[in-house]
Amino acid sequence: MNHELKIIQTADGSNTIYNPEVGENYHSRHGALQESTHVFLNSGLKYFLEKSGAELTTVSILEVGFGTGLNFLLSADFCTKKKINLDYTGIEAYPLTGEMTSQTGYDQYVSAALWQQFIADYPNALTAEISLTAYCQLQIANCKLLNFQSDQQYDIIYFDAFAVAYQPEMWDEIAMAHTIQFLKPGGVFVTYAITGNLKRALKALGCMVEKAPGAPGKREMLRAVKA
Ligand SMILES: C[S@@+](CC[C@H](N)C(=O)[O-])C[C@H]1O[C@@H](n2cnc3c(N)ncnc32)[C@H](O)[C@@H]1O
């Protein structure tokens, strides 16, 4: 799936990757940085921390579709500044090369120390858990979603698969059941899209589902909390 990937610019000036084989970008063409910040950092991580009330010192995130690592970088930068320990696992079936990961231009959006450590260590995260800052651990599971196994449950799931029109199997009841087993009770699932099928699948899995305002270019997104 990694043939002829191209770095392209989105409407907010931030870059994304276009995958010609899938015919789809890794982020919204309306703005990669805006989407990542709105859907995952603000509506996912910050929402979870506010909902949890007490000052949390540790948070765990599972991302489906790690890609460039933009969602990870924004979350790691935020947690490092707030001195919150972040335990982050990304699932990625087709990891980018280190070279492509270093060419996204995402150094502009996070601290220089985090970026340099990420670029240096990214290939190692594909085989073992690595520490990037004093507050941040990363591991990337190089497998397809349905092959991912873990004893761990996470506080937050960032679901960032290609759109349902391009990869319907990532959004069906089987994929959702597999994903939600890794979410703690009270944990938060966020994704940039919302469909009737997705809402029904998550409700059937015992989640409380809500429509939240979408990132630029999308009216709504989905957030779910596991009962
Ligand atoms: C929309 S892009 C993710 C963008 C990413 N979160 C980022 O910020 O760059 C979808 C990602 O899912 C990955 N992917 C495709 N099929 C997958 C599968 N079956 N299991 C896990 N990841 C998959 C793709 O390689 C791609 O990196």
The ligand as a Gaussian input file, in Angstrom:
#p B3LYP/6-31G(d) Opt

LIG

0 1
 C       -6.615000       8.045000       7.352000
 S       -5.022000       7.318000       7.402000
 C       -4.448000       7.657000       9.050000
 C       -3.816000       8.962000       9.274000
 C       -2.979000       9.014000      10.518000
 N       -3.733000       8.895000      11.745000
 C       -2.137000      10.250000      10.471000
 O       -2.329000      11.150000      11.319000
 O       -1.291000      10.323000       9.605000
 C       -5.430000       5.573000       7.629000
 C       -4.264000       4.706000       8.061000
 O       -4.747000       3.382000       8.288000
 C       -3.768000       2.465000       7.801000
 N       -4.448000       1.178000       7.549000
 C       -5.053000       0.752000       6.423000
 N       -5.617000      -0.464000       6.615000
 C       -5.356000      -0.809000       7.898000
 C       -5.674000      -1.963000       8.689000
 N       -6.396000      -2.995000       8.202000
 N       -5.246000      -1.987000       9.956000
 C       -4.510000      -0.949000      10.470000
 N       -4.185000       0.160000       9.759000
 C       -4.600000       0.228000       8.485000
 C       -3.227000       3.167000       6.574000
 O       -1.962000       2.653000       6.186000
 C       -3.164000       4.614000       7.039000
 O       -1.944000       4.896000       7.645000

